[in-house]
C-alpha cells in the first residue's frame, strides 16, 4: 500500500484557531474542537466534533464560503446538531458583502439526515448533543495544495474571520439550543430559524 498522502489527510482545529470566530474569544475551551479526515474526490471527507460548550456556545466548525459554483452534501452519521447556512447580499458592483446577509437558515439535524449546502451559501455545523458529532461530506480536495485538509483552496474562511463567526451563534439556553445575533452583522434580510428560539 502507498501511504505517501497520509499526512495530508488529517488535520484538527485547535481552540487557538477557533478563537477568531467564537462569541467570546477569551473564554477557555477544549484543546481541539474538531477533527478532519479528507478523502479527496474518490472518498468522503469525515469530520468529528467534540461535545461541549465554550462559555455557553456549542462546539462548531469554523465556517466558510465555497469558491466558485460549488455545492456540497453532508451525511449525519452520529449525534445531533445544527447546520447554519447563510448567503451574503451583493453590493451595487455585484460583490458579496461580509456584513449583510441576504438569507440565513438554521436546520436541526440528527443521525441519518442529509443536509444540502447550495452554492453561494456559507455553512458551519454545530454539535448540540452529548456525544461526538460525526459527518461525511462530498466536498472536493486537491491534495497538491499547500494545506489541503486544514485550509483547502475551495473554501474561503476570510469573511467568517472578519465577522467573528456567522450571523448567529448557537448557545445553550435552559438546557436547549438557542440563537444569539452576532452584532458585527449590519443586516440579515431573510431568516429561517427552524425550531430554534432567538435570545438576547
C-alpha positions as CSV (number, residue, x, y, z in Angstrom):
1,X,0.0,0.0,0.0
2,X,1.1,3.6,-0.7
3,X,0.9,5.8,2.4
4,X,2.6,8.9,0.9
5,X,-0.5,11.0,1.2
6,X,-1.4,10.0,4.7
7,X,-0.1,13.2,6.4
8,X,-2.3,15.3,4.0
9,X,-5.5,13.5,5.1
10,X,-5.7,14.6,8.7
11,X,-6.0,17.9,10.5
12,X,-7.5,19.2,13.7
13,X,-9.0,22.6,14.5
14,X,-7.5,23.9,17.8
15,X,-9.0,26.2,20.3
16,X,-6.4,28.8,19.4
17,X,-7.6,28.9,15.8
18,X,-11.3,28.8,16.7
19,X,-11.0,31.9,19.0
20,X,-11.2,34.0,15.8
21,X,-14.9,33.0,15.3
22,X,-16.2,32.4,18.9
23,X,-18.8,34.6,20.5
24,X,-16.4,35.0,23.5
25,X,-12.9,34.6,22.1
26,X,-11.2,34.9,25.5
27,X,-13.2,32.0,27.0
28,X,-11.4,28.7,27.8
29,X,-12.2,25.7,25.6
30,X,-11.0,22.2,24.7
31,X,-7.6,21.9,23.1
32,X,-9.2,20.5,20.0
33,X,-12.7,21.4,18.8
34,X,-13.0,19.1,15.8
35,X,-11.0,16.7,13.7
36,X,-11.0,16.4,9.9
37,X,-10.1,13.4,7.7
38,X,-10.1,14.3,4.0
39,X,-10.6,11.7,1.3
40,X,-10.4,13.9,-1.8
41,X,-12.7,13.3,-4.8
42,X,-12.5,9.5,-4.6
43,X,-13.6,9.2,-0.9
44,X,-15.8,11.1,1.5
45,X,-14.4,13.6,4.0
46,X,-15.2,12.8,7.6
47,X,-15.4,15.4,10.5
48,X,-15.7,14.6,14.2
49,X,-16.8,17.3,16.7
50,X,-16.1,17.2,20.4
51,X,-19.2,17.7,22.6
52,X,-19.4,20.6,25.0
53,X,-19.6,24.3,25.4
54,X,-17.3,27.3,25.2
55,X,-18.7,29.8,27.7
56,X,-22.2,28.7,26.7
57,X,-21.6,28.4,22.9
58,X,-21.8,24.9,21.5
59,X,-18.7,23.4,19.7
60,X,-18.8,24.2,16.0
61,X,-16.8,24.2,12.8
62,X,-15.1,27.4,11.8
63,X,-17.4,28.1,8.9
64,X,-16.6,29.0,5.3
65,X,-18.0,30.0,1.9
66,X,-17.2,28.0,-1.2
67,X,-15.0,29.4,-4.0
68,X,-16.8,29.1,-7.4
69,X,-20.1,27.3,-8.2
70,X,-19.7,24.5,-5.7
71,X,-22.4,22.8,-3.7
72,X,-22.0,20.1,-1.1
73,X,-23.9,17.3,0.7
74,X,-23.4,16.4,4.4
75,X,-24.5,13.0,5.7
76,X,-25.0,12.9,9.5
77,X,-23.5,9.7,10.9
78,X,-23.6,10.1,14.7
79,X,-25.1,12.6,17.2
80,X,-27.3,15.6,16.8
81,X,-26.5,19.2,15.8
82,X,-27.5,22.3,13.9
83,X,-26.4,23.4,10.4
84,X,-26.2,27.1,9.8
85,X,-26.3,28.4,6.2
86,X,-26.1,32.0,5.1
87,X,-25.9,33.8,1.8
88,X,-24.2,37.2,1.5
89,X,-26.0,40.0,-0.2
90,X,-24.3,41.6,-3.2
91,X,-23.3,45.3,-3.4
92,X,-24.0,47.6,-6.4
93,X,-20.9,46.1,-8.1
94,X,-22.1,42.5,-7.6
95,X,-19.5,41.7,-4.9
96,X,-20.6,39.8,-1.8
97,X,-20.8,41.9,1.4
98,X,-19.4,40.2,4.5
99,X,-21.7,42.1,6.9
100,X,-25.0,41.9,5.0
101,X,-26.8,38.6,4.8
102,X,-29.5,38.0,2.2
103,X,-30.7,34.7,3.7
104,X,-29.9,32.8,6.9
105,X,-31.1,29.3,7.8
106,X,-30.8,27.1,10.9
107,X,-31.5,23.4,10.5
108,X,-31.7,20.9,13.3
109,X,-30.1,17.6,12.2
110,X,-29.5,14.1,13.6
111,X,-28.0,10.8,12.6
112,X,-29.5,9.5,9.3
113,X,-30.2,13.0,8.0
114,X,-28.7,14.6,4.8
115,X,-28.1,18.3,4.5
116,X,-27.6,20.0,1.2
117,X,-25.4,23.1,1.1
118,X,-26.3,25.1,-2.0
119,X,-23.7,27.1,-4.0
120,X,-23.2,30.7,-2.6
121,X,-24.2,29.6,0.9
122,X,-21.6,29.7,3.6
123,X,-22.1,27.0,6.2
124,X,-21.0,25.6,9.5
125,X,-22.2,22.8,11.7
126,X,-22.7,22.8,15.5
127,X,-22.6,19.8,17.9
128,X,-25.5,20.2,20.3
129,X,-25.5,16.7,21.6
130,X,-23.8,14.9,24.5
131,X,-21.7,12.6,22.3
132,X,-19.3,13.1,19.4
133,X,-21.0,14.5,16.3
134,X,-19.8,12.8,13.1
135,X,-20.5,13.7,9.4
136,X,-19.3,12.7,6.0
137,X,-19.4,15.1,3.0
138,X,-18.5,15.2,-0.6
139,X,-16.5,18.4,-0.8
140,X,-13.6,18.2,-3.2
141,X,-10.0,18.3,-2.0
142,X,-6.9,18.8,-4.1
143,X,-4.0,17.1,-2.4
144,X,-1.5,19.1,-4.3
145,X,-2.5,22.2,-2.4
146,X,-0.2,23.6,0.3
147,X,-2.7,22.9,3.0
148,X,-5.4,20.7,1.5
149,X,-7.0,19.5,4.8
150,X,-7.0,22.3,7.2
151,X,-7.5,25.2,4.7
152,X,-8.5,23.7,1.4
153,X,-8.4,26.1,-1.6
154,X,-12.1,25.6,-2.5
155,X,-13.1,27.2,0.8
156,X,-13.0,30.9,1.8
157,X,-12.6,31.5,5.5
158,X,-11.7,35.2,5.5
159,X,-15.2,36.7,5.5
160,X,-16.1,34.5,8.5
161,X,-13.0,35.5,10.3
162,X,-13.6,39.2,9.5
163,X,-17.1,38.9,11.1
164,X,-16.0,36.8,14.1
165,X,-18.3,34.0,13.0
166,X,-21.7,33.7,11.3
167,X,-24.7,36.0,11.7
168,X,-25.9,34.0,14.7
169,X,-24.2,31.9,17.4
170,X,-25.7,28.7,18.8
171,X,-25.8,28.8,22.6
172,X,-27.3,26.7,25.4
173,X,-30.3,28.3,27.0
174,X,-32.2,26.4,29.7
175,X,-30.6,23.2,28.6
176,X,-31.5,23.6,24.9
177,X,-30.0,25.2,21.8
178,X,-30.9,28.8,21.0
179,X,-29.6,31.5,18.7
180,X,-27.9,34.8,19.6
181,X,-27.4,37.5,16.9
182,X,-23.8,38.4,16.1
183,X,-23.7,42.2,16.5
184,X,-21.0,42.6,13.8
185,X,-23.5,42.0,11.1
186,X,-25.2,45.1,9.8
187,X,-28.3,43.4,8.3
188,X,-29.9,39.9,7.9
189,X,-32.7,40.3,5.4
190,X,-34.4,36.9,5.4
191,X,-34.3,34.3,8.2
192,X,-35.5,30.7,8.8
193,X,-34.6,29.7,12.4
194,X,-36.4,26.4,12.2
195,X,-37.5,25.4,15.7
196,X,-34.8,27.5,17.5
197,X,-35.6,30.5,19.7
198,X,-33.6,33.7,19.3
199,X,-32.5,35.2,22.6
200,X,-30.5,38.2,23.9
